[in-house]
Amino acid sequence: MKTFRVLLVLALLTGTWGCAGMTSTQQRILSGSAIGTAAGAGIAAIAGGPIVLGAVAGAAAGAAGGIIVDELQGR
């Protein structure tokens, strides 16, 4: 199981290396999603809840946060 988690993290990191051609809006949404995923999974693990559900909820909240930050930065 630990090997699976390491491979998953490496796969996610590899996916973010291709972000050089993204717009700033896309980068903020992706960054928010990545941070939210990590935070949601961490909180779920600490609280004893389902880690996948925490990760999905965190990703959604992070994406929404990225959109909000982009809107505020654009003004």
Chimera marker file (.cmm) of the C-alpha trace (Angstrom):
<marker_set name="trace">
<marker id="1" x="0.000" y="0.000" z="0.000" r="1" g="1" b="0" radius="0.5"/>
<marker id="2" x="2.863" y="2.358" z="0.773" r="1" g="1" b="0" radius="0.5"/>
<marker id="3" x="4.385" y="1.724" z="-2.659" r="1" g="1" b="0" radius="0.5"/>
<marker id="4" x="1.039" y="2.554" z="-4.267" r="1" g="1" b="0" radius="0.5"/>
<marker id="5" x="0.885" y="5.886" z="-2.444" r="1" g="1" b="0" radius="0.5"/>
<marker id="6" x="4.413" y="6.802" z="-3.493" r="1" g="1" b="0" radius="0.5"/>
<marker id="7" x="3.628" y="5.938" z="-7.111" r="1" g="1" b="0" radius="0.5"/>
<marker id="8" x="0.422" y="7.956" z="-6.945" r="1" g="1" b="0" radius="0.5"/>
<marker id="9" x="2.242" y="11.018" z="-5.629" r="1" g="1" b="0" radius="0.5"/>
<marker id="10" x="4.912" y="10.674" z="-8.318" r="1" g="1" b="0" radius="0.5"/>
<marker id="11" x="2.244" y="10.371" z="-11.013" r="1" g="1" b="0" radius="0.5"/>
<marker id="12" x="0.508" y="13.501" z="-9.753" r="1" g="1" b="0" radius="0.5"/>
<marker id="13" x="3.764" y="15.437" z="-9.642" r="1" g="1" b="0" radius="0.5"/>
<marker id="14" x="4.662" y="14.314" z="-13.137" r="1" g="1" b="0" radius="0.5"/>
<marker id="15" x="1.303" y="15.564" z="-14.347" r="1" g="1" b="0" radius="0.5"/>
<marker id="16" x="1.931" y="19.030" z="-12.961" r="1" g="1" b="0" radius="0.5"/>
<marker id="17" x="5.260" y="19.405" z="-14.793" r="1" g="1" b="0" radius="0.5"/>
<marker id="18" x="3.369" y="19.911" z="-18.037" r="1" g="1" b="0" radius="0.5"/>
<marker id="19" x="1.844" y="23.168" z="-16.836" r="1" g="1" b="0" radius="0.5"/>
<marker id="20" x="4.236" y="25.556" z="-18.572" r="1" g="1" b="0" radius="0.5"/>
<marker id="21" x="1.816" y="26.373" z="-21.386" r="1" g="1" b="0" radius="0.5"/>
<marker id="22" x="-1.192" y="26.963" z="-19.142" r="1" g="1" b="0" radius="0.5"/>
<marker id="23" x="-2.878" y="30.303" z="-18.592" r="1" g="1" b="0" radius="0.5"/>
<marker id="24" x="-2.677" y="31.876" z="-15.161" r="1" g="1" b="0" radius="0.5"/>
<marker id="25" x="-6.325" y="30.943" z="-14.539" r="1" g="1" b="0" radius="0.5"/>
<marker id="26" x="-5.646" y="27.297" z="-15.326" r="1" g="1" b="0" radius="0.5"/>
<marker id="27" x="-2.540" y="27.312" z="-13.139" r="1" g="1" b="0" radius="0.5"/>
<marker id="28" x="-4.429" y="28.781" z="-10.183" r="1" g="1" b="0" radius="0.5"/>
<marker id="29" x="-7.238" y="26.234" z="-10.513" r="1" g="1" b="0" radius="0.5"/>
<marker id="30" x="-4.765" y="23.358" z="-10.757" r="1" g="1" b="0" radius="0.5"/>
<marker id="31" x="-2.720" y="24.636" z="-7.826" r="1" g="1" b="0" radius="0.5"/>
<marker id="32" x="-5.829" y="25.085" z="-5.713" r="1" g="1" b="0" radius="0.5"/>
<marker id="33" x="-7.012" y="21.599" z="-6.598" r="1" g="1" b="0" radius="0.5"/>
<marker id="34" x="-3.663" y="20.019" z="-5.757" r="1" g="1" b="0" radius="0.5"/>
<marker id="35" x="-3.392" y="21.803" z="-2.427" r="1" g="1" b="0" radius="0.5"/>
<marker id="36" x="-7.035" y="21.036" z="-1.625" r="1" g="1" b="0" radius="0.5"/>
<marker id="37" x="-6.577" y="17.366" z="-2.477" r="1" g="1" b="0" radius="0.5"/>
<marker id="38" x="-3.604" y="17.044" z="-0.152" r="1" g="1" b="0" radius="0.5"/>
<marker id="39" x="-5.314" y="18.962" z="2.625" r="1" g="1" b="0" radius="0.5"/>
<marker id="40" x="-8.585" y="17.045" z="2.280" r="1" g="1" b="0" radius="0.5"/>
<marker id="41" x="-6.853" y="13.671" z="2.295" r="1" g="1" b="0" radius="0.5"/>
<marker id="42" x="-4.752" y="14.688" z="5.284" r="1" g="1" b="0" radius="0.5"/>
<marker id="43" x="-7.709" y="15.925" z="7.284" r="1" g="1" b="0" radius="0.5"/>
<marker id="44" x="-9.711" y="12.796" z="6.458" r="1" g="1" b="0" radius="0.5"/>
<marker id="45" x="-6.807" y="10.594" z="7.521" r="1" g="1" b="0" radius="0.5"/>
<marker id="46" x="-6.448" y="12.425" z="10.824" r="1" g="1" b="0" radius="0.5"/>
<marker id="47" x="-10.191" y="12.436" z="11.458" r="1" g="1" b="0" radius="0.5"/>
<marker id="48" x="-10.496" y="8.751" z="10.566" r="1" g="1" b="0" radius="0.5"/>
<marker id="49" x="-12.846" y="9.288" z="7.644" r="1" g="1" b="0" radius="0.5"/>
<marker id="50" x="-12.641" y="7.987" z="4.087" r="1" g="1" b="0" radius="0.5"/>
<marker id="51" x="-9.470" y="9.416" z="2.565" r="1" g="1" b="0" radius="0.5"/>
<marker id="52" x="-10.782" y="9.357" z="-1.013" r="1" g="1" b="0" radius="0.5"/>
<marker id="53" x="-13.864" y="11.350" z="-0.052" r="1" g="1" b="0" radius="0.5"/>
<marker id="54" x="-11.688" y="13.880" z="1.772" r="1" g="1" b="0" radius="0.5"/>
<marker id="55" x="-9.407" y="14.173" z="-1.241" r="1" g="1" b="0" radius="0.5"/>
<marker id="56" x="-12.317" y="14.723" z="-3.633" r="1" g="1" b="0" radius="0.5"/>
<marker id="57" x="-13.940" y="17.305" z="-1.378" r="1" g="1" b="0" radius="0.5"/>
<marker id="58" x="-10.609" y="19.058" z="-0.919" r="1" g="1" b="0" radius="0.5"/>
<marker id="59" x="-9.994" y="19.115" z="-4.677" r="1" g="1" b="0" radius="0.5"/>
<marker id="60" x="-13.389" y="20.693" z="-5.304" r="1" g="1" b="0" radius="0.5"/>
<marker id="61" x="-12.875" y="23.292" z="-2.604" r="1" g="1" b="0" radius="0.5"/>
<marker id="62" x="-9.363" y="24.017" z="-3.849" r="1" g="1" b="0" radius="0.5"/>
<marker id="63" x="-10.553" y="24.465" z="-7.432" r="1" g="1" b="0" radius="0.5"/>
<marker id="64" x="-13.242" y="26.860" z="-6.248" r="1" g="1" b="0" radius="0.5"/>
<marker id="65" x="-10.627" y="28.731" z="-4.247" r="1" g="1" b="0" radius="0.5"/>
<marker id="66" x="-8.385" y="28.928" z="-7.305" r="1" g="1" b="0" radius="0.5"/>
<marker id="67" x="-11.208" y="30.456" z="-9.338" r="1" g="1" b="0" radius="0.5"/>
<marker id="68" x="-11.933" y="32.991" z="-6.597" r="1" g="1" b="0" radius="0.5"/>
<marker id="69" x="-8.272" y="33.964" z="-6.306" r="1" g="1" b="0" radius="0.5"/>
<marker id="70" x="-8.050" y="34.356" z="-10.074" r="1" g="1" b="0" radius="0.5"/>
<marker id="71" x="-11.096" y="36.631" z="-10.088" r="1" g="1" b="0" radius="0.5"/>
<marker id="72" x="-9.630" y="38.754" z="-7.297" r="1" g="1" b="0" radius="0.5"/>
<marker id="73" x="-6.203" y="38.951" z="-8.975" r="1" g="1" b="0" radius="0.5"/>
<marker id="74" x="-7.771" y="39.979" z="-12.296" r="1" g="1" b="0" radius="0.5"/>
<marker id="75" x="-9.212" y="43.197" z="-10.890" r="1" g="1" b="0" radius="0.5"/>
<link id1="1" id2="2" r="1" g="1" b="0" radius="0.2"/>
<link id1="2" id2="3" r="1" g="1" b="0" radius="0.2"/>
<link id1="3" id2="4" r="1" g="1" b="0" radius="0.2"/>
<link id1="4" id2="5" r="1" g="1" b="0" radius="0.2"/>
<link id1="5" id2="6" r="1" g="1" b="0" radius="0.2"/>
<link id1="6" id2="7" r="1" g="1" b="0" radius="0.2"/>
<link id1="7" id2="8" r="1" g="1" b="0" radius="0.2"/>
<link id1="8" id2="9" r="1" g="1" b="0" radius="0.2"/>
<link id1="9" id2="10" r="1" g="1" b="0" radius="0.2"/>
<link id1="10" id2="11" r="1" g="1" b="0" radius="0.2"/>
<link id1="11" id2="12" r="1" g="1" b="0" radius="0.2"/>
<link id1="12" id2="13" r="1" g="1" b="0" radius="0.2"/>
<link id1="13" id2="14" r="1" g="1" b="0" radius="0.2"/>
<link id1="14" id2="15" r="1" g="1" b="0" radius="0.2"/>
<link id1="15" id2="16" r="1" g="1" b="0" radius="0.2"/>
<link id1="16" id2="17" r="1" g="1" b="0" radius="0.2"/>
<link id1="17" id2="18" r="1" g="1" b="0" radius="0.2"/>
<link id1="18" id2="19" r="1" g="1" b="0" radius="0.2"/>
<link id1="19" id2="20" r="1" g="1" b="0" radius="0.2"/>
<link id1="20" id2="21" r="1" g="1" b="0" radius="0.2"/>
<link id1="21" id2="22" r="1" g="1" b="0" radius="0.2"/>
<link id1="22" id2="23" r="1" g="1" b="0" radius="0.2"/>
<link id1="23" id2="24" r="1" g="1" b="0" radius="0.2"/>
<link id1="24" id2="25" r="1" g="1" b="0" radius="0.2"/>
<link id1="25" id2="26" r="1" g="1" b="0" radius="0.2"/>
<link id1="26" id2="27" r="1" g="1" b="0" radius="0.2"/>
<link id1="27" id2="28" r="1" g="1" b="0" radius="0.2"/>
<link id1="28" id2="29" r="1" g="1" b="0" radius="0.2"/>
<link id1="29" id2="30" r="1" g="1" b="0" radius="0.2"/>
<link id1="30" id2="31" r="1" g="1" b="0" radius="0.2"/>
<link id1="31" id2="32" r="1" g="1" b="0" radius="0.2"/>
<link id1="32" id2="33" r="1" g="1" b="0" radius="0.2"/>
<link id1="33" id2="34" r="1" g="1" b="0" radius="0.2"/>
<link id1="34" id2="35" r="1" g="1" b="0" radius="0.2"/>
<link id1="35" id2="36" r="1" g="1" b="0" radius="0.2"/>
<link id1="36" id2="37" r="1" g="1" b="0" radius="0.2"/>
<link id1="37" id2="38" r="1" g="1" b="0" radius="0.2"/>
<link id1="38" id2="39" r="1" g="1" b="0" radius="0.2"/>
<link id1="39" id2="40" r="1" g="1" b="0" radius="0.2"/>
<link id1="40" id2="41" r="1" g="1" b="0" radius="0.2"/>
<link id1="41" id2="42" r="1" g="1" b="0" radius="0.2"/>
<link id1="42" id2="43" r="1" g="1" b="0" radius="0.2"/>
<link id1="43" id2="44" r="1" g="1" b="0" radius="0.2"/>
<link id1="44" id2="45" r="1" g="1" b="0" radius="0.2"/>
<link id1="45" id2="46" r="1" g="1" b="0" radius="0.2"/>
<link id1="46" id2="47" r="1" g="1" b="0" radius="0.2"/>
<link id1="47" id2="48" r="1" g="1" b="0" radius="0.2"/>
<link id1="48" id2="49" r="1" g="1" b="0" radius="0.2"/>
<link id1="49" id2="50" r="1" g="1" b="0" radius="0.2"/>
<link id1="50" id2="51" r="1" g="1" b="0" radius="0.2"/>
<link id1="51" id2="52" r="1" g="1" b="0" radius="0.2"/>
<link id1="52" id2="53" r="1" g="1" b="0" radius="0.2"/>
<link id1="53" id2="54" r="1" g="1" b="0" radius="0.2"/>
<link id1="54" id2="55" r="1" g="1" b="0" radius="0.2"/>
<link id1="55" id2="56" r="1" g="1" b="0" radius="0.2"/>
<link id1="56" id2="57" r="1" g="1" b="0" radius="0.2"/>
<link id1="57" id2="58" r="1" g="1" b="0" radius="0.2"/>
<link id1="58" id2="59" r="1" g="1" b="0" radius="0.2"/>
<link id1="59" id2="60" r="1" g="1" b="0" radius="0.2"/>
<link id1="60" id2="61" r="1" g="1" b="0" radius="0.2"/>
<link id1="61" id2="62" r="1" g="1" b="0" radius="0.2"/>
<link id1="62" id2="63" r="1" g="1" b="0" radius="0.2"/>
<link id1="63" id2="64" r="1" g="1" b="0" radius="0.2"/>
<link id1="64" id2="65" r="1" g="1" b="0" radius="0.2"/>
<link id1="65" id2="66" r="1" g="1" b="0" radius="0.2"/>
<link id1="66" id2="67" r="1" g="1" b="0" radius="0.2"/>
<link id1="67" id2="68" r="1" g="1" b="0" radius="0.2"/>
<link id1="68" id2="69" r="1" g="1" b="0" radius="0.2"/>
<link id1="69" id2="70" r="1" g="1" b="0" radius="0.2"/>
<link id1="70" id2="71" r="1" g="1" b="0" radius="0.2"/>
<link id1="71" id2="72" r="1" g="1" b="0" radius="0.2"/>
<link id1="72" id2="73" r="1" g="1" b="0" radius="0.2"/>
<link id1="73" id2="74" r="1" g="1" b="0" radius="0.2"/>
<link id1="74" id2="75" r="1" g="1" b="0" radius="0.2"/>
</marker_set>
